[in-house]
Every structure is written in structure tokens, then in C-alpha cells.
């Protein structure tokens, strides 16, 4: 029997679930876990309205996905000190819906018998390239960016999240914890930049929360970090974690062992990731961002000294939402005319159940005659009550407003810090207001308060009143008008005050229980589809590759409703068996990382043959090797599932071995010859990797993909000075900096140099790659 989910006393928990904690306070114990997020290829991706994509049974109102850049995942951390437990989890999701949160709590209880009511912080990273169908927006508005709600998909997403959470609660081990809130974090906009129009102050919520969790022996266990940053670098058809996931990857790459890093989205409602100024796009931009910002994030980790003692607490409350609760006065938040069609002249109709698409650009032009102007780049204009230009009044469609009439707020205390969690797309001005309110309510140091959005549920964009009436996209994606953001912040600040008392307050509010969709729609077909020729190769890897070339594998697999194939790169040991190839962090190189990509093609496609008629399901894996992948003998191992018409069966493919060898595509060059006086000269050299305009791997973070990128010097470089009369003087140069070799050259009496060059094979980088051709001759000065 599944336990009933409780949030802050909303309804009684089943006796099958037991809340953790309640014992004497002990030292800190912790664990971390990672796993797959349910994201079948073909599913539409939540975030962008009207998104194009493939036709697929898992996509309804917007186009479907056709593969992934990095495998969508779930990460979770559990903290336990005997007296209490806190679980922090995040998924590759645009946000968390109230329904999804409730289902995760229930599933955790079913799997473990643990009730995580008021003990779970569940966050979406806010990638715009994660799975959809878990937000109960009306089907009519599915094209707004969330597609239709589907009960079965939502449950499967919840199941995948819950399984990782349960894994994080197992095998808790002695741990140490330290955290900080730093400001300013990004004053020059290297990481993020303002995305909302001129109505916002020039300043952004420029704060970072960072936590370090060690094992008792000092080895890294996990990291938590959060700031405001939309996940909007990519808008293609491939599932991916976008900028938040790239930030995680960047820090993970600084460790010598696998360390889960959790990005917890902050006030990202008005902050976009700063794109690469060097021209990297799509997957290349993610790796560039990771390599660019990873070292700086590692500095935050290194600055902290963790302790084995940590006090923490979480408080949550469910809120009923109505215009009365928000304290709208009579005659506020309503409409005086709808295109002049109704109501009668002089009549004002209140939005009794919220409104949607306010400040709609298709309507607001009409309302300009009433001095209601949506131009958020002009501080002298604003929307006027009665003429907000809302496309839909909630009372016109009361059958779907159930999901905007309730929400959940939470606050977490970690040591001397308060972390406030808001159910929506928190914007910078509202985050600042929230922190001010908490500081006043709780008597707390404002420096030790951080605000987060995209957690526990979603009421879409959350803005201050003056910001809301400036209009724009954020205003249109809000249900309860200009007063809602401040009201929600004030409610959360009041709740935060409970963190300063020893009492266990009763947070019963009379709000509806955690959401259950009244109709439980299931628009996504659960019917399986037979895959033809599953497990058969279409294109095998070549017999050999040079570093920086791409290894390709194409095979027939299963229908995406059952198959999310896993591809592992294996490398042969010294004369021994094959084993998974591990990168420098100890992670298996597979379809899950940024070095690889997986795409999918149904043959014939779903425009040509409708689901669930049988077809081939063609999967394509690409591993773009880089300059630092070890030379050796490799192979690929694929495991997946296929429906054969009667049952689901496993399949496995192991390719023939192939060799990866060092590259001879470096270009060596003489950079300069500088006289130092007398017969002494300083000669500088460098070696360049070829440009990579059509790939995505980054050779050097300081150089564009269409530029030749300098290799890091290694050991000696050999050069030759051509002398008059045909003689040659050999030169050995040594690493001088991150890009150059240098050599002091002393000429003997009678030596008359003509030019200097690097012979074939004279330059070697740190990984054994060489220049395959002699460099151009550099004239001697």
C-alpha cells in the first residue's frame, strides 16, 4: 500500500511511512547518488513555446526530440544528523510541478518506507531541453512550451527521481559539510546576463550559494551550487542539460574521482547564460562553458573547510491561492473591456480565478487607447488595470484552474544560512525583496540568505508589482497578477521565521492537498511498437582513427518507449581484457557525457507510418575524440531493449576493436626571433591543433572553433637553423608558458643564419601528438 503524501499537515500520512530523524543529534552522515531521468527520445521538451521537432507518439502540441547530447539525469544528496534528515535532489527538468513533487514523495515512501514530508528540496535545473508532460496546463495551451499533461509520463518521471533519492539515503557515511554565500559572484557578466527588458534594475541577483561535502577521510563526496541562470543556450531537437548541466560538468572535471555536483536554480527568471563570445554553439558551447568556468568553481570548493557537525531544518507550508488570499481589493485585477465586446460600458469584471497571457502582444495594441501600454523597455509606460490585455480569464475555463489555486513554499536552514525556496521562475527584484523580508522576519543576517526558484512546484514567473505592469513575456506567463509575487514572498518570509524557534509549528493552512489531476489524462500512447532487426549493426566503427576524429556507430534498436540504449566505450588493457574507458575523473566514457552524442531515426518516420505499426528504429552514436584521449585499442558496447511483438527483450552489441592513434595534424610554427644583444637570440615556437568548425570538442578554451588552437608544450621541441652555405644548427627549445616553447640561441663566430624552422615531428604536445609536416621557414632578423 502506497503511503499518502503529506506536506505541512495537508493530509494524514499513512502508517506505512515513517519520518526520518527524531533521535539525538549526532555528527553528520551523508551520501550522494546519480541515475537516469525518464526521458524517452521522441518526447517533446519543455521550455520553448511553439518548438519545432520530429513527429513522434511522445510529442503532441510541440515537436519531439531526436536524441540527446548528455543523457538526462537525476542527482540527489542526503544529509542526516540523527535529529533530522534533508534530501536535496535535482532533475534535468524545466522546473518541478506540484503533481510531480507529490508523486515523488509517494514513490519514495513506497520504495523505502520513508516519509520525506518537509524533508525534500526538489528542484529543476531549468534546462529548456528536458522532458515535458508533467505540468497540468490545459491541452489548449500545450504549445506554450509544456505540451499536454500525461499521467503515465509524470509517474514515470517521478519513479526515476524517487529511485535516485532512495539510493542517496542508503549507505550513509560519516561526512563533513561547509557552505558559503558569496556576492558579487559575476559582476562582469561572464557567467550570466540580464534577459528581461529595461524595467528591471541594471543589477541582477548576483549571488552564489556553494556547499562542499566531504567524506570523513577528506575525499570529495558531492557539491551543491546555485545561482540564477536560465537553461537557454540550446534550442535544437536534442535532450540536454544546457548551461546548468555544463556548470556541473565543469566542476566535476576538476576532480580526480566521480563527484556528483548539483546545480540548484536560483533567481533565473531574468538571467540568461552568457553565450560563448568565441563562436561555440550547441554541444560545443556546453563544453566550452564547462571548461571556462570549472576552475573558478573549484576555487570556491577549495576555499571551504568542512565540519562534521551540521544543524539543519526544513519548514514547508501549502498555500491556498485566491484573489482574496492575495488581498486584491474590490475593483482591482480585472477587465473593463475585452476588445470592446464585453462587458457593458463602465462595468469592471474581476479576475476571480486568475488570468493568463496578460499583456498579450496580439491584444495590447487595442488597449493603448486606454493608456495601457506593454513596452517593458520604456520605463514611462505600464499596463493599466482593467486593460491588462489578458487573453483568458480563469472563470471562463474553471475546469482547469485547479492547478493554479494551490502551491507549496519551503525554507531550509543549513547552519547559519537560510535558503528560501520559491515555486516558480523567481526574478532578481523579487529575490531581493524576499531576502529583505526574511531578514526582518527572522532577524537574520542578509548576507546569509539565498533565494531559489523552480522548486517544490511552479506558478511560472514571479515578479514584483512594478515589474509586472511593465509587461513583457514574463508578465504573460503569470496567473495571479501584479500582487502575487510580493504576497508569495511575504508568506515565505513569515514561514522562514519558524527556523529561529525550537517549536515544531503546525503549518496546517486548509489548503487543498497535494495535487492530483482530476481527470488523470493519458494522451501519450502506452502501446508498445515492434522494432525490426533490433540488435543488428548498420555501420560499424572503422578499423582505426586518429585523435580528434569521430567514431561512428549505427544500429537497429528498439522503440523509444522501451529503449534508451546505453553505449559504453571500452579500452583494452596492456595485452589484457577490455574494460570501460575511464576519463580523468574516473567516470565511464559513454553516451552520458559531452564527448558523445546519440540521435534516433524511425524508419519509416511517423509521418509516413503511424504508431504502433512495426518499423526499424535506427540509433546513431558519435564519439568525437579529442587531442587528449589515450592511444590504444578500443571497442563499443551497446545494451538496450526491444519489443519483439510479444515481450520486451534485451539486446547487446559489441563492435570489433578499433585503434586510436596519436595525431600528426599539429602545425608547428616559429613565432618570433628576438635579438638579446651580441650573438644571443630568444627564439619562440608553438604548435597548433587544427580548427574544429564542424565538431563540438574544445581544444583550447581561449580560442574559437574556427581557429587553430595552441597545444600545451611538452618536453623538448627540436628546431633547425639554416645557415648560409647550407649548414644547419640544431636547436632544442623547452616549455616557456602555456602556449610556447623558447630557446636562447647563441651563435658562434662565423655562423650566418638564414632562417629557422621546426622539422617534421619536432613538436610534441603532452599527449604525444606531433606536427606531421615541417613548419614554414621563419626569416632570421
FENFENDA-V736898 format. One line per field, one symbol per residue. ss: DSSP state (h for helix, s for strand, l for the rest). phi: phi as a letter, one per 40 degrees, with the letter a starting at -180 (. if undefined). psi: psi as a letter, one per 20 degrees, with the letter a starting at -180 (. if undefined). Layout:
ss = ???
phi = ???
psi = ???
This chain:
ss = lllllllllllllllllsslllllllllsssssssslllllllssslllllllslllllllllsllssllllssssssssllllsssssssllllllhhhhhhhhhhhhhhhlssllllsssssllsllsslllllllhhhhhhllllllhhhhhhhhhhhhhhhhhhhlllsssssssssslllllllllssslllllllllllllssssssssllllsssssssllllsllllllssllhhhhhhhhhhhlllllllssssllllhhhsssllllllllhhhhhhhhhhhhhhhhhhhhhllllsllllsssssssssllhhhhlllllllsslllllllllllllssllllssllllhhhhhhhhhhlllllllllllllllssllllsshhhhlllhhhhlsssssssssllssssslllsslhhhhhhhhhhhhhhhlllhhhssssllslllllssllhhhhllllhhhhlllllllhhhhhhhhhhhhhhhhhllllllllllllllllllllllllllllllslllllsssllllssslllssssssssllllllllssssssslllllssslslllllslslllllsssssssslllllllllllsssssssssslllllllssssssssssssllllssssssslllsssslllsssssssssssssllsssssssssslllllllllllllllllllssllsllssssssssllllsssssssslllllssssssllllllsssssllllllssllllssllllllssll
phi = .ccccbbfgcacccccbbccggcccbccbaababacccacchccbcibcgcciccadcbbcbcccbiacbcdabbabbbabgcabbbbbabcbcabcdccdcccdccdcccbgbccdfbbbbbccgccbbcbgbbccdddbdcchbfccbcccdccccccccccdcccccfcbdabbaaabbaccacbgccbacbccccccccbccbbbabbbbcccgccbabbaaacadbbcbbccbdacfcccccddccdccccacbcbbcbcccccbbbcccccchcbfccccccdcccbdccccccdccbbcbcbacaabbbacbcbaccccgccdgbfabbabfgcaccdgcbbcccbgabfcgdccbcdccccbgbbcbccbccbacbdgbcgccbcdccbccbcdcbbaabbabbbbgcbbbbbbciccbdcccccdccccdcccgbcdcbbbbbbgbgiabfcbbcdcccccggdcccbacbgcccdccccccccccccccbbccbccbcbgcdcdcbccbfcbccccccbcccgcgbcbaccccabcdgcbcbabacbbcccbbbdbbbcbbcccgbccadcbcccgcccaccbccbabbbbcbcccccaccbccacbcbbbbbccbcbcccibbabbbbabacchbacbcbabbcccbbbbccbbcbcaccabbcbhgbbbbbbbabbccdbcbbbcccaccbcccbcbccccafcbbbbbcbcggcbbcbbbbdbacbbbaacbbccdgcbcbababcdgcbbccbgcbccbccccbccc
psi = ppqpppoljhrpqqihpppraiaqparpqrrqqqrqpompqhqqppgpqkpraqpqhjpfhrqrqjaqgppprpqqppppkghrqpppqqrmqhapqggggghggghggghijpokpkjpopqqikqjkrqajjplqqhhjhiijiaqqpgggghhggghghhhgghhiqlpqprqqqrqopqqhmhjkhgrqpiraihqqhqrnmqpppppoqrhjiqpgrqpqprpoqmkhpkajppribgghhgghgghiirjrpoppopopcmjhkpqqorpiijqrchhhghggghgighhhhhgghiqoqqippprqppqpppqprhghikprpjqmaqiqnkjhraqpiqppqnhkrrqlqkphihhhhihijkopnniioiiqrqpphlikphpphihmiijihijjqrpqqqppodjqpopppmanprghhgggggggggggilqohhkpqpqakqhapkbporqghhgiiarghghlqhjahigggggghghgghhhhijqiqnqokpijqqrqppphilqmippjprppppkqjpqgpqqrhqqqqjrppqpprpbrqiihomqppppqqprnjbrqqpppaijjqpoaiiriirqprpoporrihhpqqkqqrqopqpppooqrijpqqaprrqpppaqqpjihrpqqqqpprqqqpprqqkjqoqqpgqoopipckpqppqrrqpqqqlhiaiqpgpijqqhjqpppqpqpbqpprpppqqjirppqppqqphaiiqqqpppoprpipnqgrqrprpjhppaijjqrpiqqrqpppp.
